Amino acid sequence: MLNITPHNSDDKKQYDKRFGTLNTLNTPSEAKKVARVLIIIMVLFCVVLFLPWQQNIRARGEITALTPKDRPQKIQCPIDGTIAKWNVQEGQHVDSGQVLLTISEIKDKYIDPDMILRLEEGILAKGKAISAKEDKVSAKQRQLEALKAGLKIKLKQFDNKIEQSILKIEGDSIAWEASKVDLKNADRQFKANQELYNKGLISLTKLETFKSKYQQNVSKEVSSRTKLEMARNEYQNAILGKNAARNEVLDKIAKTDSELSTTLSDIADSDAALAKARNELSSMEIRAGMRVIRAPQKGIVVQALNSGIGENVKSGEALLTLVPDQPHLAAAIFVKTMDVPLIEEGRHVRLRFDGWPSIQFSGWPSVSVGTFGGKVEVVDFMNQSDGTFRVLITQDPKEKDEDWPEELRMGTGVFGWVMLEEVPIWYELWRQINGFPPSLKDYKGGKDAKK
């Protein structure tokens, strides 16, 4: 052994002075500590890389209502008019049907306060006119029935007269034939007696007797023929009279029927005018009800869009805003188009409301503080004007999280994390660095998820 290592302090100082470069080859103790810490950190980092991480989609939004009837609505003016009276003030609770304000008419057509009474009087007058025309129709119908019955009787009379004329013609025809036979016999007897007188076999007195008898038969034959012609004329006159009577009565029937049709047409026009008047009356009564604007449902008056008395308003113009009472709240968040396919109904969501302090670990929702749970209720099928899609989130009654604050109001800002699948942290870092979308797997909580 060379025994060159110093054994006392003086020797060591001499040793360090002569061999100082050898000291640089030794490892400092502080460096060893740092190395150990770095190694521990690397080991912990590697361990952390394999811890589970909850993927999520982040989006901002606001508090709204799930159903349209629960959302703030603008109460519009149904008619043109002027504000006559305000019955409520901002912040006031109102019940369904409560009067909010009253509108006065400004149009000349509706400004008469007795307009409804005038219309009722007009309707009553039209009703009486229609009743009178209906009575006239009844009278015309009875007149038609009387004319038709009279025509039947008159035609029956002429039929009887024609039948009598026919019988008389037959009797006169037989009498005429008999008179002709008598005349022929009288003529033959007169001529025979004339020859006997010429021969002097009979006296002139007897000849005169046969001559007188012959003259009587001639007169009788002429009279029978005349009666037959008169009976025939009476038959023709009866036929002509029957036709004339029929035509006369038919003319009266046609005239009465025409008057009846005219009256029925007048009644139809009056009915149309009456229906129009009733429609106008109904419209006026409805319009009169529109002058009083009532609350459609229970809620709170939050903003009056018009003010003052006597201010003119137009039909369809918004007068005030009404927030329904105790609405079914929902959080509406707006997600990007690329994230919409990853969101399904029933997905769990963590929410942070403006005004409620919270600490959110998006990857580990179980350790979050001050956030509230929810579930995806609706995913819109149409994008907004800025290209985002609205997602409605409601409180999940199955979750054991704290209930949403009762102080939440419409329009309160909200930030949401839609929870997706669990992946290792290294995968999430790798996905973020490469800009890949989150993992998409079959979600069992959706309504339409397949087993």
TORMARRO-581823 format. One record per residue (C-alpha): residue number from 1; chain; y, z, x. Coordinates in nm, 3 decimals. Each point is the difference from the previous one (the first is absolute). Last residue first. Example, Ala and Ser with C-alpha at 12.3 -4.5 7.8 and 13.67 -1.06 7.14 Angstrom:
<tivos>
(2 'A' (-0.106 0.714 1.367))
(1 'A' (-0.344 0.066 -0.137))
</tivos>
This chain:
<tivos>
(451 'A' (-0.448 -2.685 -7.871))
(450 'A' (0.283 -0.235 -0.083))
(449 'A' (0.356 0.125 -0.032))
(448 'A' (0.180 -0.101 -0.319))
(447 'A' (0.162 0.333 -0.077))
(446 'A' (0.058 0.083 0.364))
(445 'A' (-0.143 0.315 0.162))
(444 'A' (-0.290 -0.158 0.186))
(443 'A' (0.209 -0.210 0.238))
(442 'A' (-0.188 -0.284 0.164))
(441 'A' (0.148 -0.042 0.348))
(440 'A' (0.318 -0.149 0.140))
(439 'A' (0.103 0.130 0.342))
(438 'A' (0.373 -0.004 0.063))
(437 'A' (0.174 -0.327 0.096))
(436 'A' (0.005 -0.113 0.366))
(435 'A' (0.323 0.017 0.205))
(434 'A' (-0.179 0.001 0.335))
(433 'A' (0.155 0.326 0.118))
(432 'A' (-0.033 0.157 -0.346))
(431 'A' (-0.366 -0.098 -0.029))
(430 'A' (-0.083 0.137 0.349))
(429 'A' (0.178 0.323 -0.079))
(428 'A' (-0.186 0.026 -0.332))
(427 'A' (-0.332 -0.074 0.169))
(426 'A' (0.064 0.264 0.266))
(425 'A' (0.086 0.250 -0.273))
(424 'A' (-0.338 -0.046 -0.162))
(423 'A' (0.003 -0.137 -0.358))
(422 'A' (0.030 0.159 -0.346))
(421 'A' (0.077 -0.245 -0.282))
(420 'A' (0.313 -0.038 -0.216))
(419 'A' (0.258 0.255 -0.115))
(418 'A' (0.315 -0.135 -0.163))
(417 'A' (0.282 0.189 0.168))
(416 'A' (0.309 0.041 -0.213))
(415 'A' (0.369 0.067 0.044))
(414 'A' (0.198 0.096 -0.308))
(413 'A' (0.361 -0.022 -0.109))
(412 'A' (0.098 0.158 -0.331))
(411 'A' (0.095 -0.270 -0.251))
(410 'A' (-0.111 0.186 -0.310))
(409 'A' (-0.012 0.371 0.053))
(408 'A' (-0.237 0.243 0.168))
(407 'A' (0.080 0.365 -0.076))
(406 'A' (-0.348 0.067 -0.137))
(405 'A' (-0.140 -0.042 0.349))
(404 'A' (-0.330 -0.190 0.020))
(403 'A' (-0.302 0.221 -0.037))
(402 'A' (-0.151 0.153 0.314))
(401 'A' (-0.310 -0.173 0.123))
(400 'A' (-0.342 0.065 -0.148))
(399 'A' (-0.042 -0.364 -0.098))
(398 'A' (-0.173 -0.085 -0.327))
(397 'A' (0.328 -0.011 -0.191))
(396 'A' (0.122 -0.281 0.228))
(395 'A' (0.377 -0.026 -0.024))
(394 'A' (0.108 -0.355 -0.055))
(393 'A' (0.071 -0.289 0.236))
(392 'A' (0.141 -0.338 -0.103))
(391 'A' (-0.014 -0.275 0.263))
(390 'A' (0.271 -0.265 0.008))
(389 'A' (-0.052 -0.308 0.214))
(388 'A' (0.248 -0.115 0.263))
(387 'A' (0.152 -0.348 0.024))
(386 'A' (0.366 0.106 -0.023))
(385 'A' (0.029 -0.118 -0.363))
(384 'A' (-0.307 0.201 -0.094))
(383 'A' (-0.355 -0.128 0.007))
(382 'A' (-0.227 -0.064 -0.296))
(381 'A' (-0.348 0.138 -0.063))
(380 'A' (0.126 0.356 0.014))
(379 'A' (-0.233 0.272 0.121))
(378 'A' (-0.038 0.280 -0.253))
(377 'A' (-0.141 0.355 0.010))
(376 'A' (-0.035 0.076 0.371))
(375 'A' (-0.072 0.370 0.038))
(374 'A' (0.211 0.300 0.085))
(373 'A' (0.031 0.293 0.236))
(372 'A' (0.310 0.189 0.101))
(371 'A' (0.151 0.067 0.340))
(370 'A' (0.148 0.330 0.121))
(369 'A' (-0.241 0.051 0.289))
(368 'A' (-0.247 -0.250 0.141))
(367 'A' (-0.314 0.134 0.172))
(366 'A' (-0.244 -0.167 -0.240))
(365 'A' (0.193 -0.327 0.021))
(364 'A' (-0.122 -0.056 0.360))
(363 'A' (0.108 -0.352 0.099))
(362 'A' (0.328 0.018 -0.191))
(361 'A' (0.086 0.340 0.137))
(360 'A' (0.278 0.094 -0.240))
(359 'A' (0.236 0.293 0.030))
(358 'A' (0.198 0.066 -0.316))
(357 'A' (0.338 0.102 -0.132))
(356 'A' (0.055 -0.072 -0.373))
(355 'A' (0.337 -0.168 -0.063))
(354 'A' (-0.136 -0.353 0.011))
(353 'A' (-0.361 0.004 -0.111))
(352 'A' (-0.288 -0.046 0.242))
(351 'A' (-0.314 -0.153 -0.144))
(350 'A' (-0.362 -0.020 0.112))
(349 'A' (-0.210 -0.266 -0.174))
(348 'A' (-0.367 -0.016 -0.099))
(347 'A' (-0.123 -0.339 -0.115))
(346 'A' (-0.095 -0.016 -0.373))
(345 'A' (0.113 -0.357 -0.055))
(344 'A' (-0.041 -0.204 0.314))
(343 'A' (0.226 -0.061 0.297))
(342 'A' (-0.126 -0.207 0.294))
(341 'A' (0.085 -0.337 -0.161))
(340 'A' (0.366 0.116 -0.032))
(339 'A' (0.054 0.073 0.371))
(338 'A' (0.092 -0.355 0.110))
(337 'A' (0.252 -0.028 -0.285))
(336 'A' (0.192 0.305 0.109))
(335 'A' (0.006 0.314 -0.205))
(334 'A' (0.255 0.127 -0.252))
(333 'A' (-0.046 0.354 -0.130))
(332 'A' (0.037 0.104 -0.363))
(331 'A' (-0.077 0.369 -0.049))
(330 'A' (-0.101 0.094 -0.353))
(329 'A' (0.136 0.240 -0.256))
(328 'A' (-0.134 0.030 -0.355))
(327 'A' (0.331 0.067 -0.171))
(326 'A' (0.104 0.343 -0.125))
(325 'A' (0.314 -0.111 -0.191))
(324 'A' (0.094 -0.364 0.009))
(323 'A' (0.307 -0.093 0.209))
(322 'A' (0.272 -0.162 -0.211))
(321 'A' (0.268 -0.227 0.143))
(320 'A' (0.315 -0.084 -0.194))
(319 'A' (0.181 -0.282 -0.180))
(318 'A' (-0.175 -0.313 0.122))
(317 'A' (0.135 -0.322 -0.158))
(316 'A' (-0.248 -0.184 -0.222))
(315 'A' (0.259 -0.071 -0.271))
(314 'A' (0.347 0.037 0.139))
(313 'A' (0.214 0.311 0.041))
(312 'A' (0.364 0.063 -0.084))
(311 'A' (0.147 0.332 0.115))
(310 'A' (0.151 0.190 -0.291))
(309 'A' (-0.089 0.344 0.133))
(308 'A' (-0.055 0.060 0.370))
(307 'A' (-0.280 -0.077 0.238))
(306 'A' (-0.262 -0.261 0.066))
(305 'A' (-0.293 0.024 0.245))
(304 'A' (-0.078 0.358 -0.096))
(303 'A' (-0.247 0.143 0.252))
(302 'A' (-0.277 0.257 -0.003))
(301 'A' (-0.069 0.064 -0.368))
(300 'A' (-0.325 0.198 -0.002))
(299 'A' (-0.314 -0.072 -0.200))
(298 'A' (-0.185 -0.003 -0.331))
(297 'A' (-0.051 -0.349 -0.135))
(296 'A' (0.184 -0.296 -0.152))
(295 'A' (0.329 0.194 0.003))
(294 'A' (0.222 -0.116 -0.284))
(293 'A' (0.281 -0.254 -0.027))
(292 'A' (0.182 0.017 -0.334))
(291 'A' (0.154 -0.339 -0.072))
(290 'A' (-0.350 -0.140 -0.002))
(289 'A' (-0.064 0.161 -0.337))
(288 'A' (0.281 -0.208 -0.151))
(287 'A' (-0.163 -0.304 0.159))
(286 'A' (-0.326 0.086 -0.176))
(285 'A' (0.183 0.035 -0.332))
(284 'A' (0.190 -0.323 0.066))
(283 'A' (-0.319 -0.182 0.090))
(282 'A' (-0.165 0.127 -0.318))
(281 'A' (0.299 -0.114 -0.202))
(280 'A' (-0.003 -0.340 0.170))
(279 'A' (-0.370 -0.034 -0.070))
(278 'A' (0.061 0.104 -0.360))
(277 'A' (0.275 -0.260 -0.027))
(276 'A' (-0.225 -0.266 0.150))
(275 'A' (-0.279 0.095 -0.239))
(274 'A' (0.246 -0.020 -0.289))
(273 'A' (0.125 -0.340 0.114))
(272 'A' (-0.359 -0.123 0.026))
(271 'A' (-0.078 0.147 -0.343))
(270 'A' (0.313 -0.164 -0.138))
(269 'A' (-0.108 -0.335 0.139))
(268 'A' (-0.346 0.048 -0.153))
(267 'A' (0.159 0.105 -0.331))
(266 'A' (0.222 -0.310 0.005))
(265 'A' (-0.310 -0.213 0.060))
(264 'A' (-0.171 0.173 -0.293))
(263 'A' (0.307 -0.071 -0.213))
(262 'A' (-0.004 -0.366 0.101))
(261 'A' (-0.372 -0.020 -0.074))
(260 'A' (0.059 0.152 -0.345))
(259 'A' (0.286 -0.240 -0.068))
(258 'A' (-0.229 -0.288 0.096))
(257 'A' (-0.273 0.140 -0.224))
(256 'A' (0.249 0.026 -0.286))
(255 'A' (0.105 -0.363 0.050))
(254 'A' (-0.362 -0.115 0.028))
(253 'A' (-0.093 0.195 -0.313))
(252 'A' (0.298 -0.144 -0.189))
(251 'A' (-0.100 -0.351 0.108))
(250 'A' (-0.360 0.074 -0.095))
(249 'A' (0.125 0.111 -0.343))
(248 'A' (0.190 -0.322 -0.052))
(247 'A' (-0.278 -0.217 0.139))
(246 'A' (-0.259 0.163 -0.225))
(245 'A' (0.229 -0.029 -0.302))
(244 'A' (0.064 -0.367 0.076))
(243 'A' (-0.369 -0.069 0.049))
(242 'A' (-0.088 0.172 -0.327))
(241 'A' (0.283 -0.177 -0.178))
(240 'A' (-0.119 -0.337 0.128))
(239 'A' (-0.352 0.074 -0.123))
(238 'A' (0.134 0.126 -0.334))
(237 'A' (0.227 -0.306 -0.028))
(236 'A' (-0.297 -0.229 0.056))
(235 'A' (-0.196 0.180 -0.271))
(234 'A' (0.303 -0.006 -0.235))
(233 'A' (0.031 -0.372 0.063))
(232 'A' (-0.367 -0.046 -0.092))
(231 'A' (0.053 0.204 -0.312))
(230 'A' (0.306 -0.213 -0.088))
(229 'A' (-0.198 -0.317 0.055))
(228 'A' (-0.273 0.132 -0.230))
(227 'A' (0.256 0.105 -0.261))
(226 'A' (0.150 -0.350 0.011))
(225 'A' (-0.342 -0.160 -0.039))
(224 'A' (-0.074 0.224 -0.297))
(223 'A' (0.338 -0.084 -0.156))
(222 'A' (-0.054 -0.371 0.050))
(221 'A' (-0.347 0.025 -0.153))
(220 'A' (0.135 0.204 -0.295))
(219 'A' (0.276 -0.251 -0.062))
(218 'A' (-0.248 -0.284 0.002))
(217 'A' (-0.231 0.203 -0.225))
(216 'A' (0.287 0.061 -0.243))
(215 'A' (0.086 -0.369 -0.003))
(214 'A' (-0.359 -0.088 -0.081))
(213 'A' (-0.004 0.253 -0.284))
(212 'A' (0.319 -0.152 -0.134))
(211 'A' (-0.157 -0.347 0.015))
(210 'A' (-0.309 0.127 -0.173))
(209 'A' (0.212 0.142 -0.284))
(208 'A' (0.213 -0.313 -0.015))
(207 'A' (-0.315 -0.205 -0.053))
(206 'A' (-0.097 0.230 -0.287))
(205 'A' (0.337 -0.048 -0.158))
(204 'A' (-0.016 -0.376 0.048))
(203 'A' (-0.312 -0.021 -0.210))
(202 'A' (-0.337 -0.099 0.109))
(201 'A' (-0.217 -0.310 -0.039))
(200 'A' (0.277 -0.246 0.001))
(199 'A' (-0.134 -0.204 0.288))
(198 'A' (0.303 0.091 0.209))
(197 'A' (-0.051 0.360 -0.107))
(196 'A' (-0.357 -0.009 0.123))
(195 'A' (0.115 -0.151 0.326))
(194 'A' (0.259 0.275 0.039))
(193 'A' (-0.262 0.258 -0.094))
(192 'A' (-0.213 -0.105 0.298))
(191 'A' (0.303 -0.005 0.228))
(190 'A' (0.100 0.349 -0.112))
(189 'A' (-0.354 0.131 0.035))
(188 'A' (-0.034 -0.137 0.355))
(187 'A' (0.339 0.140 0.096))
(186 'A' (-0.083 0.341 -0.147))
(185 'A' (-0.330 0.003 0.187))
(184 'A' (0.172 -0.090 0.327))
(183 'A' (0.270 0.252 -0.062))
(182 'A' (-0.258 0.271 -0.075))
(181 'A' (-0.184 -0.086 0.323))
(180 'A' (0.329 0.006 0.194))
(179 'A' (0.089 0.329 -0.161))
(178 'A' (-0.336 0.144 0.107))
(177 'A' (0.056 -0.115 0.359))
(176 'A' (0.347 0.153 -0.009))
(175 'A' (-0.137 0.325 -0.138))
(174 'A' (-0.263 0.008 0.278))
(173 'A' (0.268 -0.063 0.264))
(172 'A' (0.223 0.260 -0.162))
(171 'A' (-0.281 0.257 0.025))
(170 'A' (-0.083 -0.091 0.366))
(169 'A' (0.363 -0.003 0.094))
(168 'A' (0.043 0.337 -0.169))
(167 'A' (-0.292 0.142 0.198))
(166 'A' (0.150 -0.133 0.323))
(165 'A' (0.341 0.136 -0.090))
(164 'A' (-0.155 0.340 -0.075))
(163 'A' (-0.165 -0.005 0.343))
(162 'A' (0.328 -0.096 0.158))
(161 'A' (0.173 0.283 -0.184))
(160 'A' (-0.267 0.244 0.114))
(159 'A' (0.038 -0.119 0.358))
(158 'A' (0.375 0.027 -0.036))
(157 'A' (-0.035 0.361 -0.110))
(156 'A' (-0.241 0.073 0.286))
(155 'A' (0.245 -0.154 0.245))
(154 'A' (0.267 0.228 -0.141))
(153 'A' (-0.220 0.306 0.032))
(152 'A' (-0.103 -0.082 0.359))
(151 'A' (0.357 -0.076 0.094))
(150 'A' (0.114 0.329 -0.152))
(149 'A' (-0.254 0.188 0.217))
(148 'A' (0.119 -0.185 0.308))
(147 'A' (0.362 0.063 -0.088))
(146 'A' (-0.069 0.368 -0.069))
(145 'A' (-0.185 0.041 0.333))
(144 'A' (0.284 -0.169 0.181))
(143 'A' (0.252 0.223 -0.173))
(142 'A' (-0.204 0.305 0.098))
(141 'A' (0.005 -0.121 0.360))
(140 'A' (0.371 -0.065 -0.022))
(139 'A' (0.058 0.352 -0.131))
(138 'A' (-0.213 0.152 0.279))
(137 'A' (0.191 -0.203 0.259))
(136 'A' (0.327 0.118 -0.149))
(135 'A' (-0.121 0.358 0.028))
(134 'A' (-0.085 -0.070 0.365))
(133 'A' (0.349 -0.138 0.045))
(132 'A' (0.146 0.319 -0.140))
(131 'A' (-0.222 0.212 0.227))
(130 'A' (0.106 -0.208 0.302))
(129 'A' (0.365 0.053 -0.086))
(128 'A' (-0.065 0.373 -0.035))
(127 'A' (-0.166 0.012 0.342))
(126 'A' (0.285 -0.196 0.156))
(125 'A' (0.245 0.255 -0.141))
(124 'A' (-0.206 0.292 0.136))
(123 'A' (-0.023 -0.164 0.343))
(122 'A' (0.376 -0.053 0.002))
(121 'A' (0.056 0.363 -0.095))
(120 'A' (-0.234 0.113 0.280))
(119 'A' (0.184 -0.223 0.247))
(118 'A' (0.331 0.148 -0.099))
(117 'A' (-0.138 0.354 0.036))
(116 'A' (-0.132 -0.085 0.350))
(115 'A' (0.340 -0.137 0.102))
(114 'A' (0.182 0.310 -0.121))
(113 'A' (0.123 0.098 0.351))
(112 'A' (0.133 -0.355 0.055))
(111 'A' (-0.008 -0.059 0.380))
(110 'A' (-0.323 -0.198 -0.007))
(109 'A' (0.125 -0.358 -0.027))
(108 'A' (0.327 0.076 0.175))
(107 'A' (-0.181 0.109 0.317))
(106 'A' (0.110 0.326 0.168))
(105 'A' (-0.256 0.243 -0.138))
(104 'A' (-0.003 0.363 0.113))
(103 'A' (-0.264 0.149 0.231))
(102 'A' (-0.123 0.361 0.000))
(101 'A' (-0.146 0.189 0.296))
(100 'A' (-0.316 0.183 0.110))
(99 'A' (-0.143 0.105 -0.336))
(98 'A' (-0.333 0.181 0.039))
(97 'A' (-0.302 -0.207 -0.099))
(96 'A' (-0.227 0.142 0.272))
(95 'A' (0.154 0.314 0.140))
(94 'A' (0.286 0.022 0.248))
(93 'A' (0.050 0.206 0.316))
(92 'A' (0.355 -0.025 0.132))
(91 'A' (0.068 -0.093 0.362))
(90 'A' (0.280 -0.237 -0.093))
(89 'A' (0.160 0.068 -0.335))
(88 'A' (-0.107 -0.065 -0.356))
(87 'A' (0.151 -0.087 -0.340))
(86 'A' (0.250 -0.262 0.113))
(85 'A' (0.206 -0.149 -0.282))
(84 'A' (0.149 -0.332 -0.112))
(83 'A' (-0.104 -0.234 0.281))
(82 'A' (0.094 -0.354 -0.100))
(81 'A' (-0.218 -0.274 -0.134))
(80 'A' (-0.243 -0.278 0.074))
(79 'A' (-0.350 0.097 -0.099))
(78 'A' (-0.319 0.148 0.153))
(77 'A' (0.179 0.196 0.277))
(76 'A' (-0.247 0.076 0.275))
(75 'A' (-0.157 0.328 0.108))
(74 'A' (-0.105 -0.049 0.361))
(73 'A' (-0.340 0.137 0.082))
(72 'A' (-0.126 0.237 0.265))
(71 'A' (-0.380 -0.022 0.029))
(70 'A' (-0.241 0.185 -0.227))
(69 'A' (-0.053 -0.292 -0.242))
(68 'A' (-0.084 -0.226 0.295))
(67 'A' (-0.304 0.212 0.096))
(66 'A' (-0.060 0.146 0.346))
(65 'A' (0.350 0.134 0.046))
(64 'A' (0.210 -0.029 0.317))
(63 'A' (0.039 0.189 0.328))
(62 'A' (0.106 -0.209 0.296))
(61 'A' (-0.139 -0.215 0.277))
(60 'A' (-0.088 -0.011 0.367))
(59 'A' (-0.317 -0.131 0.156))
(58 'A' (-0.266 0.096 0.252))
(57 'A' (-0.355 -0.133 0.001))
(56 'A' (-0.266 0.231 0.136))
(55 'A' (-0.288 0.033 0.244))
(54 'A' (-0.149 0.347 0.028))
(53 'A' (-0.096 0.070 0.362))
(52 'A' (-0.329 0.150 0.115))
(51 'A' (-0.020 0.145 0.356))
(50 'A' (-0.149 -0.229 0.264))
(49 'A' (0.326 -0.059 0.183))
(48 'A' (0.059 0.375 -0.002))
(47 'A' (-0.301 0.052 0.229))
(46 'A' (0.129 -0.259 0.244))
(45 'A' (0.342 0.165 -0.008))
(44 'A' (-0.159 0.342 0.057))
(43 'A' (-0.187 -0.132 0.301))
(42 'A' (0.313 -0.166 0.133))
(41 'A' (0.200 0.320 -0.050))
(40 'A' (-0.267 0.207 0.176))
(39 'A' (0.003 -0.241 0.293))
(38 'A' (0.377 0.009 0.012))
(37 'A' (-0.001 0.379 -0.002))
(36 'A' (-0.257 0.013 0.285))
(35 'A' (0.202 -0.246 0.200))
(34 'A' (0.315 0.203 -0.050))
(33 'A' (-0.177 0.313 0.120))
(32 'A' (-0.133 -0.177 0.306))
(31 'A' (0.343 -0.130 0.080))
(30 'A' (0.137 0.355 -0.014))
(29 'A' (-0.269 0.120 0.251))
(28 'A' (0.112 -0.246 0.268))
(27 'A' (-0.277 -0.217 0.148))
(26 'A' (-0.033 0.032 0.389))
(25 'A' (0.047 -0.309 0.226))
(24 'A' (0.370 0.069 0.046))
(23 'A' (-0.086 0.321 0.191))
(22 'A' (-0.153 -0.206 0.283))
(21 'A' (0.342 -0.146 0.082))
(20 'A' (0.125 0.347 0.086))
(19 'A' (-0.232 0.039 0.313))
(18 'A' (0.237 0.131 0.275))
(17 'A' (0.236 0.190 -0.225))
(16 'A' (-0.273 0.120 -0.230))
(15 'A' (-0.200 0.129 0.300))
(14 'A' (0.298 0.168 0.160))
(13 'A' (0.073 0.168 -0.331))
(12 'A' (-0.364 0.092 -0.029))
(11 'A' (-0.005 0.148 0.352))
(10 'A' (0.291 0.218 -0.084))
(9 'A' (-0.158 0.111 -0.323))
(8 'A' (-0.331 0.095 0.147))
(7 'A' (-0.345 -0.157 0.026))
(6 'A' (0.082 -0.361 0.085))
(5 'A' (-0.279 -0.259 -0.040))
(4 'A' (-0.083 -0.153 0.343))
(3 'A' (-0.334 0.175 0.045))
(2 'A' (-0.158 -0.296 0.184))
(1 'A' (-0.344 0.088 -0.129))
</tivos>
